[in-house]
Amino acid sequence: MKKTKTKAQNPHDKFFKDTFSNPLVTRDFIENYLPESILKMVDLSELEIQNGSHVDEELSELFSDMLFRTKINQRDGYLYFLFEHKSYPDRMVALQLLTYMVRIWNRNVNKKLDTHIPMIIPMVLCHGETKWKINPMFSDLILDFDILPKEVKQMIPDYRYLLYDLSQFSDEDIKGNAELMIALSVARDIFKKSGEEFLETIFKAAEALAELDEKETGLEYFETCMRYILTSGPKLTKEQFNTVIRELVLTYKEGSEVTMTLAEVLREEGFEEGIEKGKKDSLSDLAINRLSKKFGIMPAEYQRKIAELDLKMMELLNYEIDNFSIIEDVKKFLAL
């Protein structure tokens, strides 16, 4: 796994963009969540991601966005995703969304040649702690809009956006292939679950990705999820982190290695919250547990020697355990 420098991009933004930059995931979402009457108008074979963001820089901690060009009703059009990362609903999202849509239109219209603007289908995905109780209509922002005279209503722009409140999704509501289901589950749980509760989310993600035919793709996405969880999710205690590693060693060994490496990388990048500093202790406990399962309870002298190893040797020990056939191999490694 390559070590990269910390970016200004916030973890929520990075997670959603890393996920939906995969056209198969985006297509999977559209096929499963777009209303049928709209879906039949969208040509998914023409789906093409567009570079750049239309969100104001000062709001980039609260919103992420992605734009996809495609054919809608056999004409050029766009699917626009706005991801909201607030812990509470914002009534003004309809105004912000309209602002971004106007920017898209302005950037894509050649004023000398074009006589029409392309269709944009706006979608808002929110995953805060509070249930979204806001009507997803622009006109809802205007007091007493419903009782205004028809002639006045005609002077006011109005539109509806598609709303997906992930915080209210049950497990049964989450549909699609492995990567999409994991993404929606992690996004749903990131603000809602405690560290202990989040372990189940991690284990389900590991189980699903370990079974993918494309092993490298699954491992890369597991790293994406774990980076997001460790930087933005509930703080994991040392024991909870150890539990994650022990379980992954048994069910998804590659995932355990990625997680331990990632924890170290994140510390170097300055991310402390959500990660306990005791990686060495975690590796020591892991090695002793694995050796005990293989050869029986480790003598106190062996345990003490393992605890004294430096981090590099501790990692090497965990790597070599599978190659040990008798307990003398352990003794030889520890130079006892």
N, C-alpha and C positions, 0 to 999 in steps of 0.2 A: 504494500500500500504506500503510495507516495505521500510525503509530508508536504503540505501546502501552507503558505502563509495565510494568516487571518485576513479575511475580507471584511469590508464594512457592511456587506450584505448581512441582514439579520437572519438568524437561524430559521425562522418561520418561512421567510421569503426563499431561502436557499432550498429548504425541504420541498416546498410546493413546486418550485421551478425545476429542481432536479427530477422530481417525479413526473410532472406533466411535460417535460421536454422530450420524454419518450413518447413518440407518436402513437405507439400501441396502447399505452395507458390512457392517453387523451381520447383516443377512439373508443376504447373500452368504456370510459366514463360516459361519453356521448351516447353510445348505443344503449347503455343501461339506464340513463337518467334523463335524457331529453324526451319530452312528450312525443308520442308517436306521430302526431300530426305535424310536428316540426321536423322530427327525425327523417321522415320520408322525403323531405325537401332538400336535405343536406347530403352532398356528395362527399362521403368520407374518403374516397380514393384521392381526392384533390387536397386533403388537409395539409397545410404548410405553415409551420411556426414562423412568426414575424419577430424580428429583433427589436429590442428596446422596451421601455416602460412608459406609460402615460400617467403614472401616479406622481403627484407632487413630491419633491424630495423630503419635505418636512413631514409628510404622511407615510413615508416608506417603512417606518417601524410598525405601522398599523395596517397597511394594505400591501398586497402584491398583485401583479396583474400579468396576464399572458394573452396574446392575440394570435389567432389562427386564421389564415385566409383559406377559403374553400369556395365551392359553388353552392349557392343556395337558390333553389328554384331555377337552376340552370344559368344563373348569373353570378358574377363575382360578389362575394359577401364575406363576412367575418363572424367568427365566434370569439367572444370576449369574456375571459375569466377574470373576476375580481375576487381575490382571497382576502377575507377580513380576519385580522388577528387580534381584535379587541376582546376583552373579557366581558363586554356588555354590548348590546345592540345599539346602533347609531341611526337615528331617524334620517340623518342627512346623507346616508349612503346613496340614496336615489339621486341627489343633486351632484354628489361627487362622481357617480357613475355616468351621469349625463355629460358632465364636463369632460370626462375622459373619452366618451364616444364622439363628442364634437371635435376633440383633438384628432381622433382617428380619421374622421371625415375630412377635416381640413388638410391633413397630411397626405391624403390619398386622392384629392380632387385637383385635376388640372383645370384651373378656372377658365382657360381659353377654349378647352375642348369638351369638358364634361358637362352634361345637362342633368345628370342624376347623381345621387350618392348611393353607395353600396349598402345593402342590408347588414345590420349588426344584431346578432343575438346575444344579449347580455346575461351573464350568469354570475351570481354571488355565492361563494362558498364561505360560510362563517363557522368558527369552531370555538366560540367563547364558552364561558361558564353559564351564561344566562340564556334562557329560551328566547328565541326571536319572536316577538309578538307584533312586529311592525308589518303593516300592509305593504307589499312590494310594488307599490304604485307611486309614480312621481307626484300625482295630484294629491296624494295623501298628505303632502307637506303643506298644502294650502288650506287654511282654515275655511270650513263651510263650503268646500268646493262642490259638494253634492247639491247644495241648494242654490248655487249660482245660476243665473239665466243661461240658456243654451248659447246665446250669442257671446256671452263672456267666456264660457268654457271653451268655445272654439278659438279663442285668442291665446289660450294657455297650452303649451306643449305638455303632452302626457305620454307615458309609456309604462309598461310592466316589465320587470326583470324576473328571471328565474332564480328562485332562492333555494339554497340547500343548507339547512341548519344542521351541521354534522353533530352538534352536541346532543341532538334529539334522535339521532339514528340508533336504532337497536342493532344487534348483530344480524338480525334477519333483514334489516333495511340495507345492509352493506352488500352490494352485489359486484360481480365482475371477476376478472382473473386475479391471480395471487397478488401481483404488485399493487393493483388498484385497491383491492380489499384491505391490504396491509396499510397502505397510505391513508385511507379513510379511517381505519381503526385507530392508527397512531394519532392522527390529527384530532379525532374525536376525544381521545383519552388524555391528550397532553395537558389539558387544563383541569381535567375532572378527577383523575385518579391519584391516589397516594403512591409512594414508591413501592409499597408492598403489593398494591393492586395492579401496578403497572407491570409487574413481573409476568403475569399471565399474557399481557399484550406482547411482550418481548418473545416469550416462548412460542406463542402461536405464529408470530412472524417468522421465527427461525424454522419452525416445523414446515411451514408452507414453502419458504424459499429453498430449504434443503431438498425439497422434492422436485424442484424445477429441472427440466431437462437441460437447460442452459445453466450449468453450475456457476460459471464465471459471472453471468448476468445476475443470478440470484445473490451471490456473495457481494457484488458491488452494491446492489440495492439494500442488502442487510446493513452494509456499512453506512449508507445514506440514512437509514432509519435510526441506527444506533447513534450516529453523530447528532441527529436532531433530538433524540431522547436524552442523551447525556448533557446537551447544552441548553435544552428548553423544557425538559420534563421535570417531574418531581425529583427532588434530591434523593439519590440512592445512598443508603448507609453502606458502610464497609461490608457488613454481613449480607445485605441484599445484593451488592455487586458480586460478592463471592458466590452467592447462590446462582446468579446469572451465569457466571463462568463455569461452575461445576455442572450445571444442567446442560450448557452448550457443549461442553467436552463430550458428554454422552450422546447428545442428539444432533449436534452440528459443530463438529470439531473446528472446521474452518472459521465458523462464526465466532467461536471462543477466541481464536487467535486474532481475528480482526478486532474484536471488542477490546482485548487487552492492549493491542497496539494503538488503537484509536484513543483509548483513555490516556496513554502517554503522550500522543500527538497533541491532544486537546490541552493538556497541561502546559506543553511547550508553547502552544498558541495563546495561552492566557486564560483558558476556560477552566475555572475551578469548581463553580457551582454544579452540583449534580454528580460530582466524581470525588470519591474519597482518595486521599493521597496514598493510601496503603497498598499500592500495586504489588510491592514486594511481599507483603504479608499475604495478599490474595494468592500469589503464585506459590508461596510456601505451603499454605493450607491446601491448595489444589494438588500440589505434588504429593504431599503426605497422604491425602485422601485417595489419590489414584494408586499410589504404591501399596497402601493398606488393602485396597480392594484386590490387588493383584497378588500380593505376597503375605497378607495378614498384617496384624498391627505392627507398625514400625517401632523398633527399639528406641528408647529415649535418646541414645547417643546419635542415632541416625537423624531423628527429628531435630536435635540441636544443631547438627552439622548442616542440615538443609536450611535452617533458619539463618545460619551465618553466611550462606552464599550471597554473592553480589547479584544484582538484578540480571546481568547478562547470563551468569551461570545458572540462575534460577530458571530463566527462560529455556536455556539449553537442556536442563534436567527434564522439564515438562515435555520438551520435544522428544527426548531420548527414551522416555518411559515405555513407549510402545515397543521399543527395540530390546528392552531388558527381558531375558527369559528366566533368570534365576536371581535370587536376592543378592548373590555375590556380585552381580553386575552393578547393583546399587552401591555396594560397599566399595567397589573399584572406582566408580564415578566419584564418590565422596572422598576418596583417598583415605579410607579408614584402615 
